[in-house]
Amino acid sequence: MIEIMNRKIIKELYKEYNALYFNGVLSLCDCHYIKLDALGRYTNQNGKGKIWITNDVDWTEETLREVLVHEMIHHYVKTIEGKNEYLFFRHGLRFRRQMKRINREFGLGIRI
């Protein structure tokens, strides 16, 4: 269990996961740690990505990794592939392709 969680930790993990799972191609997102009605959320306004992680969960490293990488896939689809996916609540073909690739290559359990 991650005892001390904050925005700085999320930002550092983002950098680590960007290098590992995305070959470092993602631009840095603003990372926020607040109460949400979901585990995570991705937004993009005026070309700037933002990742929101909820603060009312007892995070394990594994669960946090899967949620953060899930949101990073949204950022990848939007900024690298230049697409907005509105099908299946933004979990369309491009999202699913990246999710399956990461799960297969790295043994993660990212879900929709």
Buried (B, 14 or more C-beta within 10 A) or exposed (E): EBEEBEBEBBBEBBEEBBEEBBEEEBEEBEBBBEEBEEBBBBBBEEEEBBBBBBBEBEBEEEBBBBBBBBBBBBBBBBBBEEBEBEEEEBBBEBBBEBBEEBBEEEEBEBEE
